[in-house]
Amino acid sequence: MFGFSIGKLLVLALIIAAVWYGFKLIGRRNNPPQESRPRDENVQDMDKCPDCGSFVPAVGARNCGRADCRYPE
């Protein structure tokens, strides 16, 4: 009566898989993916200065005060 056969184990595995995927489907439906955040206007792309190694804005970099700085004042 309580013997384990391959058929019973396969049916049990299918039931467990169906319940598992059912919970995943319900979870996705209740929690839709979030929209990507809008780009912050205060964020700038940065480039590494080849002379001193510090990062400077990619657009509008200014002189850092070093004698050998390649950016204009």
All heavy atoms as TSV, in Angstrom:
chain	resi	resn	atom	element	x	y	z
A	1	MET	N	N	0.817	-1.190	0.000
A	1	MET	CA	C	0.000	0.000	0.000
A	1	MET	C	C	0.864	1.258	0.000
A	1	MET	O	O	0.577	2.199	-0.716
A	1	MET	CB	C	-0.913	-0.022	1.223
A	1	MET	CG	C	-1.832	1.147	1.285
A	1	MET	SD	S	-3.020	0.856	2.592
A	1	MET	CE	C	-3.374	2.498	3.029
A	2	PHE	N	N	1.892	1.315	0.835
A	2	PHE	CA	C	2.749	2.490	0.892
A	2	PHE	C	C	4.068	2.256	0.164
A	2	PHE	O	O	5.064	2.907	0.433
A	2	PHE	CB	C	3.034	2.892	2.339
A	2	PHE	CG	C	1.812	3.418	3.039
A	2	PHE	CD1	C	1.223	2.704	4.068
A	2	PHE	CD2	C	1.257	4.626	2.654
A	2	PHE	CE1	C	0.095	3.189	4.710
A	2	PHE	CE2	C	0.139	5.107	3.293
A	2	PHE	CZ	C	-0.445	4.398	4.321
A	3	GLY	N	N	4.104	1.345	-0.756
A	3	GLY	CA	C	5.333	1.047	-1.478
A	3	GLY	C	C	5.695	2.183	-2.432
A	3	GLY	O	O	4.841	2.886	-2.968
A	4	PHE	N	N	6.984	2.383	-2.598
A	4	PHE	CA	C	7.464	3.424	-3.515
A	4	PHE	C	C	7.759	2.791	-4.861
A	4	PHE	O	O	8.573	1.888	-4.968
A	4	PHE	CB	C	8.741	4.075	-2.967
A	4	PHE	CG	C	8.518	4.857	-1.714
A	4	PHE	CD1	C	9.015	4.410	-0.502
A	4	PHE	CD2	C	7.817	6.054	-1.750
A	4	PHE	CE1	C	8.820	5.138	0.646
A	4	PHE	CE2	C	7.616	6.779	-0.594
A	4	PHE	CZ	C	8.120	6.327	0.610
A	5	SER	N	N	7.102	3.291	-5.883
A	5	SER	CA	C	7.376	2.825	-7.229
A	5	SER	C	C	7.809	4.021	-8.070
A	5	SER	O	O	7.607	5.181	-7.684
A	5	SER	CB	C	6.137	2.167	-7.835
A	5	SER	OG	O	5.128	3.139	-8.019
A	6	ILE	N	N	8.405	3.743	-9.193
A	6	ILE	CA	C	8.880	4.816	-10.075
A	6	ILE	C	C	7.711	5.693	-10.516
A	6	ILE	O	O	7.825	6.918	-10.547
A	6	ILE	CB	C	9.601	4.216	-11.300
A	6	ILE	CG1	C	10.839	3.424	-10.888
A	6	ILE	CG2	C	9.969	5.285	-12.308
A	6	ILE	CD1	C	11.906	4.271	-10.253
A	7	GLY	N	N	6.584	5.098	-10.807
A	7	GLY	CA	C	5.414	5.860	-11.246
A	7	GLY	C	C	4.929	6.834	-10.184
A	7	GLY	O	O	4.640	7.996	-10.467
A	8	LYS	N	N	4.864	6.358	-8.946
A	8	LYS	CA	C	4.408	7.215	-7.848
A	8	LYS	C	C	5.402	8.358	-7.608
A	8	LYS	O	O	5.008	9.496	-7.348
A	8	LYS	CB	C	4.231	6.408	-6.570
A	8	LYS	CG	C	3.042	5.487	-6.596
A	8	LYS	CD	C	2.937	4.724	-5.297
A	8	LYS	CE	C	1.802	3.725	-5.327
A	8	LYS	NZ	N	1.707	2.954	-4.079
A	9	LEU	N	N	6.700	8.063	-7.673
A	9	LEU	CA	C	7.707	9.113	-7.486
A	9	LEU	C	C	7.655	10.152	-8.605
A	9	LEU	O	O	7.823	11.350	-8.359
A	9	LEU	CB	C	9.095	8.487	-7.382
A	9	LEU	CG	C	9.360	7.659	-6.119
A	9	LEU	CD1	C	10.728	7.006	-6.205
A	9	LEU	CD2	C	9.251	8.529	-4.881
A	10	LEU	N	N	7.423	9.715	-9.834
A	10	LEU	CA	C	7.315	10.657	-10.951
A	10	LEU	C	C	6.089	11.554	-10.805
A	10	LEU	O	O	6.154	12.768	-11.056
A	10	LEU	CB	C	7.266	9.909	-12.284
A	10	LEU	CG	C	8.588	9.289	-12.745
A	10	LEU	CD1	C	8.381	8.495	-14.019
A	10	LEU	CD2	C	9.630	10.363	-12.947
A	11	VAL	N	N	4.976	10.976	-10.405
A	11	VAL	CA	C	3.771	11.775	-10.186
A	11	VAL	C	C	3.991	12.773	-9.062
A	11	VAL	O	O	3.601	13.945	-9.157
A	11	VAL	CB	C	2.555	10.857	-9.894
A	11	VAL	CG1	C	1.358	11.670	-9.430
A	11	VAL	CG2	C	2.206	10.045	-11.125
A	12	LEU	N	N	4.644	12.347	-7.983
A	12	LEU	CA	C	4.939	13.244	-6.872
A	12	LEU	C	C	5.850	14.391	-7.335
A	12	LEU	O	O	5.628	15.553	-6.989
A	12	LEU	CB	C	5.587	12.477	-5.724
A	12	LEU	CG	C	5.982	13.299	-4.499
A	12	LEU	CD1	C	4.743	13.932	-3.865
A	12	LEU	CD2	C	6.732	12.443	-3.503
A	13	ALA	N	N	6.860	14.076	-8.139
A	13	ALA	CA	C	7.759	15.106	-8.655
A	13	ALA	C	C	6.999	16.084	-9.553
A	13	ALA	O	O	7.231	17.301	-9.492
A	13	ALA	CB	C	8.913	14.463	-9.414
A	14	LEU	N	N	6.089	15.589	-10.366
A	14	LEU	CA	C	5.295	16.476	-11.230
A	14	LEU	C	C	4.381	17.379	-10.412
A	14	LEU	O	O	4.217	18.560	-10.728
A	14	LEU	CB	C	4.475	15.646	-12.221
A	14	LEU	CG	C	5.262	14.977	-13.341
A	14	LEU	CD1	C	4.353	14.075	-14.165
A	14	LEU	CD2	C	5.924	16.012	-14.221
A	15	ILE	N	N	3.802	16.855	-9.358
A	15	ILE	CA	C	2.933	17.675	-8.503
A	15	ILE	C	C	3.749	18.761	-7.807
A	15	ILE	O	O	3.339	19.925	-7.761
A	15	ILE	CB	C	2.203	16.779	-7.473
A	15	ILE	CG1	C	1.177	15.894	-8.176
A	15	ILE	CG2	C	1.540	17.625	-6.396
A	15	ILE	CD1	C	0.555	14.844	-7.295
A	16	ILE	N	N	4.928	18.395	-7.287
A	16	ILE	CA	C	5.780	19.384	-6.625
A	16	ILE	C	C	6.222	20.458	-7.608
A	16	ILE	O	O	6.202	21.655	-7.297
A	16	ILE	CB	C	6.985	18.688	-5.960
A	16	ILE	CG1	C	6.508	17.852	-4.775
A	16	ILE	CG2	C	8.036	19.695	-5.530
A	16	ILE	CD1	C	7.579	16.968	-4.165
A	17	ALA	N	N	6.602	20.064	-8.836
A	17	ALA	CA	C	7.010	21.036	-9.850
A	17	ALA	C	C	5.853	21.958	-10.227
A	17	ALA	O	O	6.044	23.171	-10.396
A	17	ALA	CB	C	7.539	20.313	-11.083
A	18	ALA	N	N	4.651	21.420	-10.351
A	18	ALA	CA	C	3.494	22.246	-10.712
A	18	ALA	C	C	3.195	23.271	-9.620
A	18	ALA	O	O	2.912	24.440	-9.902
A	18	ALA	CB	C	2.278	21.356	-10.961
A	19	VAL	N	N	3.284	22.851	-8.363
A	19	VAL	CA	C	3.049	23.777	-7.253
A	19	VAL	C	C	4.135	24.842	-7.220
A	19	VAL	O	O	3.862	26.034	-7.047
A	19	VAL	CB	C	2.971	23.004	-5.910
A	19	VAL	CG1	C	2.971	23.954	-4.726
A	19	VAL	CG2	C	1.724	22.122	-5.883
A	20	TRP	N	N	5.383	24.442	-7.415
A	20	TRP	CA	C	6.521	25.378	-7.402
A	20	TRP	C	C	6.345	26.449	-8.492
A	20	TRP	O	O	6.442	27.638	-8.229
A	20	TRP	CB	C	7.813	24.597	-7.627
A	20	TRP	CG	C	9.026	25.460	-7.721
A	20	TRP	CD1	C	9.537	26.007	-8.848
A	20	TRP	CD2	C	9.849	25.897	-6.658
A	20	TRP	NE1	N	10.648	26.741	-8.550
A	20	TRP	CE2	C	10.866	26.692	-7.203
A	20	TRP	CE3	C	9.838	25.669	-5.292
A	20	TRP	CZ2	C	11.840	27.275	-6.437
A	20	TRP	CZ3	C	10.836	26.248	-4.534
A	20	TRP	CH2	C	11.809	27.044	-5.103
A	21	TYR	N	N	6.095	26.030	-9.718
A	21	TYR	CA	C	5.930	26.989	-10.812
A	21	TYR	C	C	4.651	27.806	-10.664
A	21	TYR	O	O	4.579	28.941	-11.099
A	21	TYR	CB	C	5.986	26.287	-12.165
A	21	TYR	CG	C	7.400	25.909	-12.522
A	21	TYR	CD1	C	7.802	24.581	-12.537
A	21	TYR	CD2	C	8.346	26.881	-12.820
A	21	TYR	CE1	C	9.096	24.230	-12.844
A	21	TYR	CE2	C	9.646	26.542	-13.129
A	21	TYR	CZ	C	10.020	25.220	-13.148
A	21	TYR	OH	O	11.309	24.888	-13.450
A	22	GLY	N	N	3.634	27.225	-10.043
A	22	GLY	CA	C	2.418	27.986	-9.779
A	22	GLY	C	C	2.685	29.142	-8.828
A	22	GLY	O	O	2.236	30.268	-9.059
A	23	PHE	N	N	3.445	28.887	-7.770
A	23	PHE	CA	C	3.795	29.967	-6.841
A	23	PHE	C	C	4.668	31.025	-7.526
A	23	PHE	O	O	4.519	32.217	-7.286
A	23	PHE	CB	C	4.510	29.410	-5.605
A	23	PHE	CG	C	3.575	28.893	-4.551
A	23	PHE	CD1	C	3.601	27.560	-4.177
A	23	PHE	CD2	C	2.661	29.738	-3.934
A	23	PHE	CE1	C	2.745	27.090	-3.213
A	23	PHE	CE2	C	1.799	29.272	-2.959
A	23	PHE	CZ	C	1.837	27.938	-2.596
A	24	LYS	N	N	5.592	30.591	-8.377
A	24	LYS	CA	C	6.427	31.556	-9.094
A	24	LYS	C	C	5.573	32.432	-10.023
A	24	LYS	O	O	5.787	33.639	-10.117
A	24	LYS	CB	C	7.493	30.825	-9.910
A	24	LYS	CG	C	8.646	30.310	-9.072
A	24	LYS	CD	C	9.649	29.533	-9.875
A	24	LYS	CE	C	10.300	30.369	-10.942
A	24	LYS	NZ	N	11.406	29.656	-11.616
A	25	LEU	N	N	4.615	31.833	-10.689
A	25	LEU	CA	C	3.749	32.579	-11.597
A	25	LEU	C	C	2.897	33.585	-10.828
A	25	LEU	O	O	2.768	34.745	-11.244
A	25	LEU	CB	C	2.856	31.613	-12.376
A	25	LEU	CG	C	1.906	32.224	-13.388
A	25	LEU	CD1	C	2.690	32.880	-14.509
A	25	LEU	CD2	C	0.984	31.161	-13.945
A	26	ILE	N	N	2.358	33.178	-9.714
A	26	ILE	CA	C	1.552	34.090	-8.894
A	26	ILE	C	C	2.428	35.217	-8.350
A	26	ILE	O	O	2.020	36.378	-8.317
A	26	ILE	CB	C	0.853	33.311	-7.756
A	26	ILE	CG1	C	-0.225	32.403	-8.330
A	26	ILE	CG2	C	0.258	34.273	-6.733
A	26	ILE	CD1	C	-0.811	31.430	-7.337
A	27	GLY	N	N	3.649	34.897	-7.933
A	27	GLY	CA	C	4.561	35.919	-7.427
A	27	GLY	C	C	4.917	36.947	-8.493
A	27	GLY	O	O	5.004	38.142	-8.217
A	28	ARG	N	N	5.155	36.517	-9.712
A	28	ARG	CA	C	5.456	37.455	-10.797
A	28	ARG	C	C	4.256	38.332	-11.126
A	28	ARG	O	O	4.404	39.490	-11.461
A	28	ARG	CB	C	5.869	36.683	-12.052
A	28	ARG	CG	C	7.249	36.157	-11.991
A	28	ARG	CD	C	7.644	35.578	-13.332
A	28	ARG	NE	N	8.768	34.705	-13.159
A	28	ARG	CZ	C	8.937	33.575	-13.797
A	28	ARG	NH1	N	8.041	33.176	-14.685
A	28	ARG	NH2	N	9.989	32.832	-13.574
A	29	ARG	N	N	3.070	37.753	-11.047
A	29	ARG	CA	C	1.871	38.524	-11.362
A	29	ARG	C	C	1.609	39.589	-10.310
A	29	ARG	O	O	1.196	40.704	-10.621
A	29	ARG	CB	C	0.668	37.592	-11.476
A	29	ARG	CG	C	-0.576	38.280	-11.985
A	29	ARG	CD	C	-1.719	37.336	-12.048
A	29	ARG	NE	N	-1.940	36.787	-10.706
A	29	ARG	CZ	C	-2.932	36.002	-10.385
A	29	ARG	NH1	N	-3.782	35.629	-11.303
A	29	ARG	NH2	N	-3.082	35.564	-9.164
A	30	ASN	N	N	1.882	39.269	-9.049
A	30	ASN	CA	C	1.631	40.214	-7.969
A	30	ASN	C	C	2.725	41.264	-7.845
A	30	ASN	O	O	2.491	42.329	-7.288
A	30	ASN	CB	C	1.494	39.472	-6.638
A	30	ASN	CG	C	0.227	38.661	-6.570
A	30	ASN	OD1	O	-0.718	38.912	-7.307
A	30	ASN	ND2	N	0.211	37.672	-5.695
A	31	ASN	N	N	3.950	40.976	-8.306
A	31	ASN	CA	C	5.071	41.912	-8.224
A	31	ASN	C	C	5.643	42.148	-9.617
A	31	ASN	O	O	6.654	41.546	-9.988
A	31	ASN	CB	C	6.166	41.354	-7.313
A	31	ASN	CG	C	5.687	41.156	-5.912
A	31	ASN	OD1	O	4.913	41.947	-5.410
A	31	ASN	ND2	N	6.140	40.082	-5.276
A	32	PRO	N	N	5.009	43.020	-10.413
A	32	PRO	CA	C	5.534	43.261	-11.760
A	32	PRO	C	C	6.912	43.913	-11.679
A	32	PRO	O	O	7.264	44.536	-10.679
A	32	PRO	CB	C	4.505	44.214	-12.375
A	32	PRO	CG	C	3.829	44.840	-11.224
A	32	PRO	CD	C	3.871	43.850	-10.110
A	33	PRO	N	N	7.734	43.778	-12.727
A	33	PRO	CA	C	9.063	44.388	-12.701
A	33	PRO	C	C	8.971	45.898	-12.561
A	33	PRO	O	O	8.065	46.539	-13.114
A	33	PRO	CB	C	9.680	43.993	-14.039
A	33	PRO	CG	C	8.591	43.437	-14.858
A	33	PRO	CD	C	7.457	43.089	-13.962
A	34	GLN	N	N	9.918	46.461	-11.827
A	34	GLN	CA	C	9.908	47.900	-11.601
A	34	GLN	C	C	10.428	48.625	-12.835
A	34	GLN	O	O	11.291	48.133	-13.535
A	34	GLN	CB	C	10.761	48.245	-10.394
A	34	GLN	CG	C	10.238	47.675	-9.107
A	34	GLN	CD	C	11.144	48.027	-7.940
A	34	GLN	OE1	O	12.188	48.630	-8.115
A	34	GLN	NE2	N	10.739	47.633	-6.757
A	35	GLU	N	N	9.888	49.803	-13.047
A	35	GLU	CA	C	10.354	50.630	-14.151
A	35	GLU	C	C	11.758	51.114	-13.842
A	35	GLU	O	O	12.116	51.334	-12.694
A	35	GLU	CB	C	9.420	51.841	-14.328
A	35	GLU	CG	C	7.991	51.474	-14.668
A	35	GLU	CD	C	7.874	50.884	-16.058
A	35	GLU	OE1	O	8.624	51.298	-16.957
A	35	GLU	OE2	O	7.036	49.996	-16.233
A	36	SER	N	N	12.549	51.291	-14.886
A	36	SER	CA	C	13.891	51.818	-14.646
A	36	SER	C	C	13.788	53.272	-14.211
A	36	SER	O	O	12.904	54.008	-14.635
A	36	SER	CB	C	14.733	51.705	-15.911
A	36	SER	OG	O	14.163	52.464	-16.945
A	37	ARG	N	N	14.706	53.652	-13.332
A	37	ARG	CA	C	14.665	55.010	-12.797
A	37	ARG	C	C	15.062	56.006	-13.869
A	37	ARG	O	O	15.933	55.731	-14.685
A	37	ARG	CB	C	15.610	55.131	-11.614
A	37	ARG	CG	C	15.215	54.276	-10.457
A	37	ARG	CD	C	16.097	54.506	-9.280
A	37	ARG	NE	N	17.511	54.430	-9.672
A	37	ARG	CZ	C	18.508	54.710	-8.873
A	37	ARG	NH1	N	18.267	55.081	-7.640
A	37	ARG	NH2	N	19.750	54.614	-9.272
A	38	PRO	N	N	14.457	57.191	-13.862
A	38	PRO	CA	C	14.873	58.210	-14.826
A	38	PRO	C	C	16.282	58.681	-14.506
A	38	PRO	O	O	16.721	58.666	-13.353
A	38	PRO	CB	C	13.859	59.337	-14.637
A	38	PRO	CG	C	13.253	59.100	-13.308
A	38	PRO	CD	C	13.360	57.626	-13.028
A	39	ARG	N	N	16.998	59.077	-15.522
A	39	ARG	CA	C	18.382	59.517	-15.345
A	39	ARG	C	C	18.408	60.821	-14.561
A	39	ARG	O	O	17.682	61.757	-14.868
A	39	ARG	CB	C	19.040	59.703	-16.697
A	39	ARG	CG	C	20.490	60.105	-16.596
A	39	ARG	CD	C	21.107	60.211	-17.973
A	39	ARG	NE	N	22.406	60.826	-17.888
A	39	ARG	CZ	C	23.546	60.171	-17.877
A	39	ARG	NH1	N	23.512	58.868	-17.942
A	39	ARG	NH2	N	24.691	60.804	-17.807
A	40	ASP	N	N	19.257	60.857	-13.551
A	40	ASP	CA	C	19.433	62.055	-12.743
A	40	ASP	C	C	20.240	63.062	-13.551
A	40	ASP	O	O	21.297	62.751	-14.078
A	40	ASP	CB	C	20.148	61.702	-11.445
A	40	ASP	CG	C	20.223	62.867	-10.472
A	40	ASP	OD1	O	19.694	63.941	-10.783
A	40	ASP	OD2	O	20.811	62.688	-9.397
A	41	GLU	N	N	19.752	64.281	-13.649
A	41	GLU	CA	C	20.422	65.300	-14.448
A	41	GLU	C	C	21.729	65.768	-13.817
A	41	GLU	O	O	22.551	66.385	-14.484
A	41	GLU	CB	C	19.481	66.494	-14.661
A	41	GLU	CG	C	18.225	66.145	-15.438
A	41	GLU	CD	C	18.515	65.608	-16.834
A	41	GLU	OE1	O	19.477	66.073	-17.472
A	41	GLU	OE2	O	17.790	64.696	-17.268
A	42	ASN	N	N	21.960	65.497	-12.539
A	42	ASN	CA	C	23.181	65.931	-11.868
A	42	ASN	C	C	24.334	64.941	-12.039
A	42	ASN	O	O	25.444	65.211	-11.604
A	42	ASN	CB	C	22.927	66.151	-10.384
A	42	ASN	CG	C	21.950	67.286	-10.156
A	42	ASN	OD1	O	21.934	68.245	-10.909
A	42	ASN	ND2	N	21.118	67.169	-9.142
A	43	VAL	N	N	24.096	63.807	-12.676
A	43	VAL	CA	C	25.127	62.795	-12.857
A	43	VAL	C	C	25.918	63.112	-14.116
A	43	VAL	O	O	25.350	63.442	-15.150
A	43	VAL	CB	C	24.500	61.392	-12.964
A	43	VAL	CG1	C	25.537	60.343	-13.264
A	43	VAL	CG2	C	23.757	61.059	-11.699
A	44	GLN	N	N	27.238	63.013	-14.031
A	44	GLN	CA	C	28.103	63.298	-15.173
A	44	GLN	C	C	28.989	62.094	-15.460
A	44	GLN	O	O	29.384	61.369	-14.557
A	44	GLN	CB	C	29.002	64.500	-14.881
A	44	GLN	CG	C	28.277	65.786	-14.646
A	44	GLN	CD	C	29.269	66.918	-14.383
A	44	GLN	OE1	O	30.460	66.762	-14.527
A	44	GLN	NE2	N	28.753	68.058	-14.000
A	45	ASP	N	N	29.348	61.926	-16.738
A	45	ASP	CA	C	30.334	60.928	-17.100
A	45	ASP	C	C	31.707	61.475	-16.757
A	45	ASP	O	O	31.977	62.668	-16.900
A	45	ASP	CB	C	30.267	60.619	-18.595
A	45	ASP	CG	C	29.012	59.853	-18.967
A	45	ASP	OD1	O	28.539	59.065	-18.131
A	45	ASP	OD2	O	28.530	60.037	-20.091
A	46	MET	N	N	32.588	60.589	-16.282
A	46	MET	CA	C	33.919	61.012	-15.864
A	46	MET	C	C	34.975	60.289	-16.690
A	46	MET	O	O	34.772	59.158	-17.116
A	46	MET	CB	C	34.123	60.701	-14.382
A	46	MET	CG	C	33.064	61.291	-13.458
A	46	MET	SD	S	33.134	63.057	-13.358
A	46	MET	CE	C	34.372	63.266	-12.127
A	47	ASP	N	N	36.099	60.974	-16.931
A	47	ASP	CA	C	37.259	60.400	-17.598
A	47	ASP	C	C	38.458	60.505	-16.667
A	47	ASP	O	O	38.576	61.457	-15.897
A	47	ASP	CB	C	37.571	61.146	-18.898
A	47	ASP	CG	C	36.557	60.859	-19.988
A	47	ASP	OD1	O	35.969	59.765	-19.985
A	47	ASP	OD2	O	36.366	61.739	-20.847
A	48	LYS	N	N	39.358	59.535	-16.792
A	48	LYS	CA	C	40.554	59.545	-15.960
A	48	LYS	C	C	41.604	60.449	-16.607
A	48	LYS	O	O	41.903	60.313	-17.792
A	48	LYS	CB	C	41.096	58.133	-15.807
A	48	LYS	CG	C	42.227	58.021	-14.832
A	48	LYS	CD	C	42.611	56.572	-14.616
A	48	LYS	CE	C	43.698	56.468	-13.584
A	48	LYS	NZ	N	44.046	55.071	-13.318
A	49	CYS	N	N	42.171	61.362	-15.830
A	49	CYS	CA	C	43.215	62.269	-16.317
A	49	CYS	C	C	44.482	61.448	-16.548
A	49	CYS	O	O	44.945	60.756	-15.642
A	49	CYS	CB	C	43.475	63.384	-15.310
A	49	CYS	SG	S	44.820	64.478	-15.796
A	50	PRO	N	N	45.053	61.529	-17.749
A	50	PRO	CA	C	46.266	60.743	-18.016
A	50	PRO	C	C	47.484	61.252	-17.257
A	50	PRO	O	O	48.462	60.522	-17.097
A	50	PRO	CB	C	46.454	60.867	-19.522
A	50	PRO	CG	C	45.648	62.026	-19.942
A	50	PRO	CD	C	44.569	62.219	-18.928
A	51	ASP	N	N	47.455	62.488	-16.783
A	51	ASP	CA	C	48.612	63.050	-16.083
A	51	ASP	C	C	48.628	62.675	-14.608
A	51	ASP	O	O	49.612	62.141	-14.101
A	51	ASP	CB	C	48.633	64.575	-16.228
A	51	ASP	CG	C	48.823	65.000	-17.676
A	51	ASP	OD1	O	49.528	64.285	-18.411
A	51	ASP	OD2	O	48.249	66.031	-18.061
A	52	CYS	N	N	47.529	62.983	-13.908
A	52	CYS	CA	C	47.544	62.785	-12.453
A	52	CYS	C	C	46.712	61.583	-12.001
A	52	CYS	O	O	46.808	61.155	-10.865
A	52	CYS	CB	C	47.064	64.047	-11.741
A	52	CYS	SG	S	45.354	64.472	-12.112
A	53	GLY	N	N	45.853	61.031	-12.873
A	53	GLY	CA	C	45.072	59.851	-12.528
A	53	GLY	C	C	43.755	60.144	-11.840
A	53	GLY	O	O	42.991	59.235	-11.571
A	54	SER	N	N	43.473	61.419	-11.563
A	54	SER	CA	C	42.186	61.731	-10.932
A	54	SER	C	C	41.106	61.766	-12.012
A	54	SER	O	O	41.384	61.933	-13.187
A	54	SER	CB	C	42.257	63.069	-10.193
A	54	SER	OG	O	42.513	64.110	-11.106
A	55	PHE	N	N	39.865	61.616	-11.576
A	55	PHE	CA	C	38.767	61.615	-12.526
A	55	PHE	C	C	38.196	63.017	-12.651
A	55	PHE	O	O	37.946	63.693	-11.654
A	55	PHE	CB	C	37.687	60.614	-12.084
A	55	PHE	CG	C	38.100	59.199	-12.325
A	55	PHE	CD1	C	38.798	58.498	-11.373
A	55	PHE	CD2	C	37.799	58.582	-13.522
A	55	PHE	CE1	C	39.194	57.193	-11.592
A	55	PHE	CE2	C	38.183	57.277	-13.759
A	55	PHE	CZ	C	38.886	56.583	-12.792
A	56	VAL	N	N	37.982	63.431	-13.904
A	56	VAL	CA	C	37.463	64.763	-14.204
A	56	VAL	C	C	36.229	64.598	-15.081
A	56	VAL	O	O	36.060	63.580	-15.743
A	56	VAL	CB	C	38.534	65.618	-14.926
A	56	VAL	CG1	C	39.719	65.878	-14.014
A	56	VAL	CG2	C	39.001	64.966	-16.205
A	57	PRO	N	N	35.333	65.589	-15.089
A	57	PRO	CA	C	34.158	65.481	-15.957
A	57	PRO	C	C	34.564	65.331	-17.420
A	57	PRO	O	O	35.517	65.954	-17.884
A	57	PRO	CB	C	33.419	66.795	-15.733
A	57	PRO	CG	C	33.914	67.297	-14.424
A	57	PRO	CD	C	35.308	66.804	-14.286
A	58	ALA	N	N	33.848	64.481	-18.156
A	58	ALA	CA	C	34.170	64.255	-19.561
A	58	ALA	C	C	33.917	65.507	-20.387
A	58	ALA	O	O	34.606	65.761	-21.372
A	58	ALA	CB	C	33.354	63.084	-20.101
A	59	VAL	N	N	32.942	66.301	-19.992
A	59	VAL	CA	C	32.626	67.541	-20.696
A	59	VAL	C	C	32.818	68.694	-19.722
A	59	VAL	O	O	32.272	68.689	-18.626
A	59	VAL	CB	C	31.166	67.520	-21.218
A	59	VAL	CG1	C	30.811	68.824	-21.886
A	59	VAL	CG2	C	30.956	66.349	-22.144
A	60	GLY	N	N	33.606	69.679	-20.102
A	60	GLY	CA	C	33.777	70.866	-19.277
A	60	GLY	C	C	34.775	70.705	-18.153
A	60	GLY	O	O	34.623	71.329	-17.109
A	61	ALA	N	N	35.819	69.900	-18.355
A	61	ALA	CA	C	36.831	69.733	-17.315
A	61	ALA	C	C	37.598	71.038	-17.147
A	61	ALA	O	O	37.848	71.769	-18.096
A	61	ALA	CB	C	37.784	68.611	-17.691
A	62	ARG	N	N	37.955	71.351	-15.891
A	62	ARG	CA	C	38.685	72.582	-15.588
A	62	ARG	C	C	40.062	72.256	-15.032
A	62	ARG	O	O	40.316	71.152	-14.581
A	62	ARG	CB	C	37.899	73.418	-14.579
A	62	ARG	CG	C	36.608	73.970	-15.163
A	62	ARG	CD	C	35.879	74.766	-14.139
A	62	ARG	NE	N	35.320	73.807	-13.166
A	62	ARG	CZ	C	34.702	74.142	-12.064
A	62	ARG	NH1	N	34.548	75.400	-11.754
A	62	ARG	NH2	N	34.219	73.232	-11.253
A	63	ASN	N	N	40.895	73.251	-15.021
A	63	ASN	CA	C	42.244	73.126	-14.515
A	63	ASN	C	C	42.200	72.810	-13.019
A	63	ASN	O	O	41.463	73.432	-12.264
A	63	ASN	CB	C	43.002	74.429	-14.764
A	63	ASN	CG	C	44.479	74.297	-14.493
A	63	ASN	OD1	O	44.881	73.817	-13.454
A	63	ASN	ND2	N	45.279	74.754	-15.442
A	64	CYS	N	N	43.027	71.852	-12.596
A	64	CYS	CA	C	43.029	71.441	-11.190
A	64	CYS	C	C	44.024	72.239	-10.358
A	64	CYS	O	O	44.065	72.103	-9.144
A	64	CYS	CB	C	43.340	69.955	-11.081
A	64	CYS	SG	S	44.982	69.513	-11.659
A	65	GLY	N	N	44.846	73.059	-10.995
A	65	GLY	CA	C	45.802	73.875	-10.270
A	65	GLY	C	C	47.218	73.344	-10.335
A	65	GLY	O	O	48.156	74.016	-9.908
A	66	ARG	N	N	47.404	72.154	-10.845
A	66	ARG	CA	C	48.752	71.617	-11.009
A	66	ARG	C	C	49.454	72.339	-12.155
A	66	ARG	O	O	48.822	72.785	-13.109
A	66	ARG	CB	C	48.700	70.124	-11.313
A	66	ARG	CG	C	48.232	69.303	-10.144
A	66	ARG	CD	C	48.091	67.861	-10.541
A	66	ARG	NE	N	49.278	67.386	-11.264
A	66	ARG	CZ	C	49.912	66.264	-11.006
A	66	ARG	NH1	N	49.460	65.483	-10.054
A	66	ARG	NH2	N	50.959	65.903	-11.690
A	67	ALA	N	N	50.765	72.434	-12.086
A	67	ALA	CA	C	51.531	73.141	-13.116
A	67	ALA	C	C	51.437	72.420	-14.464
A	67	ALA	O	O	51.428	73.088	-15.512
A	67	ALA	CB	C	52.989	73.264	-12.686
A	68	ASP	N	N	51.359	71.104	-14.449
A	68	ASP	CA	C	51.326	70.361	-15.716
A	68	ASP	C	C	49.906	69.924	-16.126
A	68	ASP	O	O	49.763	69.006	-16.931
A	68	ASP	CB	C	52.238	69.145	-15.624
A	68	ASP	CG	C	51.834	68.196	-14.505
A	68	ASP	OD1	O	51.050	68.606	-13.620
A	68	ASP	OD2	O	52.289	67.039	-14.517
A	69	CYS	N	N	48.894	70.569	-15.607
A	69	CYS	CA	C	47.507	70.206	-15.935
A	69	CYS	C	C	47.220	70.549	-17.400
A	69	CYS	O	O	47.531	71.639	-17.861
A	69	CYS	CB	C	46.522	70.937	-15.016
A	69	CYS	SG	S	44.819	70.403	-15.286
A	70	ARG	N	N	46.644	69.628	-18.115
A	70	ARG	CA	C	46.381	69.834	-19.536
A	70	ARG	C	C	45.074	70.551	-19.828
A	70	ARG	O	O	44.793	70.912	-20.953
A	70	ARG	CB	C	46.426	68.509	-20.267
A	70	ARG	CG	C	45.302	67.569	-19.909
A	70	ARG	CD	C	45.285	66.305	-20.721
A	70	ARG	NE	N	46.553	65.600	-20.564
A	70	ARG	CZ	C	47.041	64.754	-21.469
A	70	ARG	NH1	N	46.360	64.507	-22.547
A	70	ARG	NH2	N	48.175	64.141	-21.263
A	71	TYR	N	N	44.255	70.755	-18.814
A	71	TYR	CA	C	42.953	71.410	-19.043
A	71	TYR	C	C	43.091	72.907	-18.839
A	71	TYR	O	O	43.766	73.372	-17.932
A	71	TYR	CB	C	41.905	70.828	-18.098
A	71	TYR	CG	C	41.683	69.350	-18.345
A	71	TYR	CD1	C	42.161	68.401	-17.451
A	71	TYR	CD2	C	41.014	68.916	-19.477
A	71	TYR	CE1	C	41.982	67.057	-17.678
A	71	TYR	CE2	C	40.832	67.560	-19.718
A	71	TYR	CZ	C	41.312	66.644	-18.809
A	71	TYR	OH	O	41.133	65.307	-19.053
A	72	PRO	N	N	42.406	73.711	-19.663
A	72	PRO	CA	C	42.511	75.176	-19.536
A	72	PRO	C	C	41.757	75.667	-18.301
A	72	PRO	O	O	40.874	75.008	-17.789
A	72	PRO	CB	C	41.855	75.679	-20.814
A	72	PRO	CG	C	40.943	74.596	-21.248
A	72	PRO	CD	C	41.550	73.317	-20.771
A	73	GLU	N	N	42.121	76.856	-17.878
A	73	GLU	CA	C	41.447	77.463	-16.704
A	73	GLU	C	C	40.157	78.122	-17.094
A	73	GLU	O	O	39.868	78.516	-18.116
A	73	GLU	CB	C	42.368	78.484	-16.046
A	73	GLU	CG	C	43.480	77.795	-15.326
A	73	GLU	CD	C	44.274	78.769	-14.464
A	73	GLU	OE1	O	43.676	79.614	-13.803
A	73	GLU	OE2	O	45.486	78.637	-14.482
